[in-house]
């Protein structure tokens, strides 16, 4: 039986170990992909540092680009062997209650790449490897020719999540939108909102993040909440923001989104995917001001398609290439994680 190479995570107190892993026989609907590039998401760093718990042993990494080398059964429509592809962060059944409600990322039998325990049945499920097996029910998309592997890797995490957030916020051209957090997720949202024609006011405590936000289309940037509040008031003739997005993972930002909205405004929280404590909200204000508060965790398959189309149009309009730091071979994966912790927020990539 042929084998792949994979960096196995055995726990935060152990270095990742590059080992040989058997390539299993494909089941109906499964595809074998040879990995070209995997970028290290912030969640991967949290796991390796012990700030996030994942089952072990596992193969981390979900921001992945690769080429299809085999498939059992018909390929998804429009795809052929050899195509460069990326895919959704998870596979879903398509028929359970949540899938039928359009919430496939909450499928009762969800299989999430880069987050699953390594088993004999599923030995290749993460991006820090030479190969990965894509299960049936995985949304797979061909990567546009003009996109680099690195920029395309952003699609199946931050850019898709940003697309989902903007979709449920129902932001429109001319809206005043406040974005909390100018990390990679925030920058994706800022550039998408800018293309949409919104006025984008960005809050981030870090100077470098605020400077980068301007290059991705922010109308104005702030590190002082009072100054942001005054700018929102000036921009909207004292009405308040149409939309406010929490993309920072900070509790105070979540609270501020609600307070900055106009009557009938919408807040979406997506950054606080880990516990941050309770946020005080006055129910009377929600009622009287007709506010909408929504959460978004991961994204729907169509959001990945939106992300790829956006990046194809805009990979050279906004400086996405500047979001990346060094690239490392798989054998130096531990060095890659050390570099990622000191990269100033830039994505580090691993190539087999």
N, C-alpha and C positions, 0 to 999 in steps of 0.2 A: 504493500500500500504506500502511495506517495505521502510525503509529509510536508508540512509548512513550518515556518519558524514564527515564534510568538514570544512577546515579552509578558511573562506571567506575573501578576500581582498576587502576592501571598499575604499581604498585610502591611500596614504603614510602618511597621518596625523591621521590615525586610526590604532589601533592594529588589527591583524587578529582575527576574531571571529569564534570559533568552533561552528557550527550549524548543525542541522539535515536537510538533503536535501532528497526529495523524489527520490527513484529509479524509473525511468520511464519505461514504457513498451518498450521492445526492438523492433526496426524496422528491416525489412529484412536486413540481412548482419551485424547487430550490435552484439557486444559481451560485456557482463558484466564481468569486471575483479575486483577481490578483491586485493587491493594494499598491497604489502608486504613491500615496501621500496621506498622512493622518496628522492633523494639527491638534495641539493639546489645549483642550477647553479648561476654563477655570474650575469646573467640577472635577476634572481629572486631577488637577493640582490639589484640591481640597481632599480628595480621596487618598492620595499618596502621602499627604501630610497628616492624615488621621482626623481631619475635621469633618469628614463625610464617610459614612459607613456603606460599604458595598460587600456583597457576598464574595468569599474567597474559596479557592483560587479563581481568578477571572482575568480576562484580557480587556484592558481599558481602551478607551478611544472610540469616539463616535463621529468626529468630523472627518469624513473619509471620502477619498476619490480613488477609483480603481477601474480595471478593465474586466469585462465579462470573459471568462475562459471556458465555461461549461454551464449547461442548464439542463435539468431533467424535465422534459416536457416542453411545450411551446414557450418561447420567450414572450415577455410582455410586448404589447403592440408597439411597433416602431423601433424595437431594439434588435440587434444582431450580435453574434459572438464577435468580440474584439472591440465593442463600443466602450468608450470611456464614460463612466456613470458615477452618479452619487445617488443616495437613497435616504428615505425617511429614517429618523432615529429609532423607529420601532416598527415591528410587524404586528398586524391585528387580524382578527378572524373575519371581520366584515359582516357578521350575522348576529352578534350578541346585542343586548339591549343598548349598550353605550355606542357601539358601532352604528346601529340603526338610528341613533340620535345625532349622528354626525360628530361624535366624540371618540374617534378611533384611537386617540392617544390614551384613552382610559378603558380600552378593551379588557374584558375579564380574563383573557388569556394573552395579555400583552407580552411581547418579547422585545426587550429594549437593548439595542446594540451598545456594547461597551459597559454594560451594567449587569450582566448575567453571570451566574456561576458557571465555571468551566466544567462540563460534564462529558461523558463518553458520547452521549447523544448529540450534544451541541459543543464541540470542542473549539470552534472558530467563530466567535461572535463579537470580537472587538477589533479596533483598527490598528493596534500596535502589534502587527503581525504581517507576514508576507501574503496571506490569503484570508478571506472571510467567506462564510457560507450565508447567503441571504435566504431567509425562509419565505415560504409562500405567504402572501399577504403583505409583502414589503413594497411600498411605492418606490419604484426605480425610475430615474430620469437620466436621459442622455445629457452629458455636459456639453454646453456650447463650445464650438471649436476655439473661439477667441479667449476663453477663460483659462488662466493658469490653474494648475492643480491646487495651488495654495488658495487663491481667491474662491475657487469652486468649493473648497472644503468649508468655507464659511456658510454656504447655503444651507446645509442640513443641520444647522444649530441656530446661530445668532440671527442670520438673515431671515430664515423661515419663521422664527419666533417673532421677530419684528413685524413681518408680514401679517402674522396671525393677530398680533396686538392691534395693528392699524386697522385690520379688517373688522374686528369686533368693536373697536372704538368708533367706526364709521366716520373717520376724519375726512374732511372735504377741502377742496381748494379754497383758500381764503380763511380757513380756521386758524385761530391762535391756539397753539399746542405747546404745553409745557412738558419737557422731558427731564426727569431726574436720573442722572447717571450717563456718563459719556464713555463707558467702556465699549467693547466691541458690539454688544447688543444695542446699546444706546446709539452708537454711531450708525449702525445699520438703520435704525428707526429714523434718526435725524435725516439721513440722506434720502430715505423713502418719502418722508414727509415733505422735504424740500422739493423733490421732483413732483410731488402732488400739488404743490403750490401753497403750502401752509406757512404761516409765520411760526418759527420754531424757537422757543426760549428754553435754554438749557441750563440746568443747575448741576454743578460738580465742584467739590471742594479742591480738586487738584488743578493747578495751573496748566500742566501739560495736557490734561484731558480737555480742559476748556479750549485751549488753543487748537487742539485737533478737531473739536466739534465745529469750530468755525470753518475749517477746510472741508467738512462734510455737509455744510449747508445750514448751520445754525444761524438764525437771525441775530441773536445776542446770547451772551453767556454770563453766568452769575455764580458767585460763591457766597453771597449774602442773601438770606431768605427775604429780608425786608426789601432789599433792592429788587429782587425778583417780583415780589408782590406789587411793588410800585410800578414796575414795568408792565406787568399784566394789566393793571388798572389803566395805565396810560394807553396801552395798545388797544384796549377794548371799550374805551369810554366808560370805565368803571363797572362793566358787566362781569368780568371774570373770564377765565379761559374756557374755550369750547371743549377741549380735551386735555387731560393731564395723565402722563404715563410714569409709573414707577418702574424703572429698569435698573435700579442700583443695588437692590437687596438691603436697603436701610429702612428701619421702622419709621424714622422721622419723615422720610420722603413719602412713604405711603400715606401718612397722616396729612402731609402738606398737599398732596394731590387733591383731596376732597375739599380742603379749605380754599383752594384757588379757583374752583369751578364757578362758572356762571349758572344761573337758573337753567335747568335742563341740560347741564354739562355731563360729561362722561369721564370717569377715572378708570384706568385699567392698571392692575398690578400684575407684574410678571417677574420682577427681579427677586422678590422675596419668596424663593422656592425652598428656603431653609428657615427654621424657626428664628424669629427676631423679637418675639414678645407681642403683647396685645397693643392695638391701636385704638385710641378713644375716638368714637364717632357719635355725634349727637343724632339720634334717629329723627328728632323733630326737624332738623335741618335737611336731612335726606328727603323727608316727606314734603316739607314746604318749598324746598328749592327744586323738587322734581329731579333729583340726581340719580345717575346710573353708576353703579360700581361693579366692575367685572374683574375676574381673574383669568389669566391665561397661563397654562402649563404646557410646554412643548407646542405642538401645532398640528394642523390637519394636513393630509397629503397635498391638497391644492395649494397650501401655503409654500411648500417646497418648490412647486412649479413657478409660483409668483416670484420667489426669491431668485431662482435661476434666470428667469426672464429679466428681472431687474438688474442683476449683476451683469448679464450679457449686454444690456443697454448702457450700463454706467460704470463698468470696471475701470475705464480711463477718464470718467468725468469726476469721480471722487477718488481720493488717494488710497484705495483699498490695499494696494501693494505695500504701502508704508506700515500696515498693521502687522507685518510679519518680521520676525527676527531671524535667528539662525535655523538651519536645517541640520538634522543629525541622522546618521544611519541607525537602524534598529539596534545594532550591537552597543550603541552608546546611548540607549534610552534613559538611563539614570542621569547621565550628563545633561540630556535634553530637559529633564524635569528640573534639575538644578538651575539651568539657564532660564527656564520659563519663570521661575520664582524671582529672577533678577532682571526680567526683560522689560520692565516698565509698562506692562500691559500688552506688549506685542506677542502675537501668536508664534510659538515655536513649533516646527514641523518635524515629523519623523518619517523617513523614507526607508523601506526595506532594502 
